[in-house]
């Protein structure tokens, strides 16, 4: 397993009941903040409780719950229209520059992240 060790870890605001659930079920809370570069820059976020440890990401212990941050950057070959939004990996030389400063996760696993 490759665990990324970056200079900083985003500040996490995770609903206590979600952390309790992860601990009680013995599962990993995996956070997926994603930046999408296309005609505009968009942010996407999802979270899940996983029985399997992620193969990559930033491991964070939050109140004895195992949390992983799997940050990614994707691009789109086209800007919509007839050609759609075909996603592709968007290689970044210094991904830590794009890593969010904070991540907020709600009890229903919805959330958001930001840079200010």
Secondary structure, DSSP 8 states (H G I E B T S, - for coil): ------S---EEEE-HHHHHHHHHHT-EEEEEEEEEESSSEEEEEEEEEESS--SSSEEEEETTEEEEE--EEEEESS-SGGG---EEE---TTGGGTS-SEEEE-TTS-EEEE--
